Amino acid sequence: MRSTVVAWTIALAALSGCASSAAGSVGRTSVETTRVATTTGTTSVTMTSTVTPGLVNLEFPIEHVWRALPVAYDSIGIPIGKIDTLTHVVGNDGYKLRRKLGGVPLTRYLDCGQAQGFKSAETYEINLSVLTQLQSAGTSRTTAATVVQASAKPVNFAGEFSACSSTGELEKRVADVLSRVVQQ
């Protein structure tokens, strides 16, 4: 999995300067170059990926939103593997699943490419990371930033995990469910 720490550091630095910006306006782009040696020479493959946190501003104090966040994750079906009370981060920084998340096909949330006519998110083993960080934006306002990262590998064949991209739908779902739960 790509460096979640780097993604969070950049996202949070941007959040501190623009907590009132619209959802999806903060992002991180990374460039990864791989050199492949063959019998005829060396070639390079460059891949660019962008991690864009889903943002939602809530008109509630951070303590209230903090209590609602685990309930929102449970409602979506994301097992909580990380709770950091100092940085207000909740989520799971890597768990394996296949085909569905909380009854929703993973193809709605992830684009992992295609193999043999099927979307890889339907047939591959997925390693998913979903983390949400809260930041106080005044005494009665909180910004929640959710970052989704994933990788996939074939189940029946040897192979390494390869990066997937988020469709943005899981970040929106976390924001929508959190918005509903915090109002209860």
Salt bridges, closest charged atoms under 4 A:
GLU32 OE1 - ARG2 NH2 2.97
GLU59 OE2 - ARG141 NE 3.63
GLU169 OE2 - LYS172 NZ 3.40
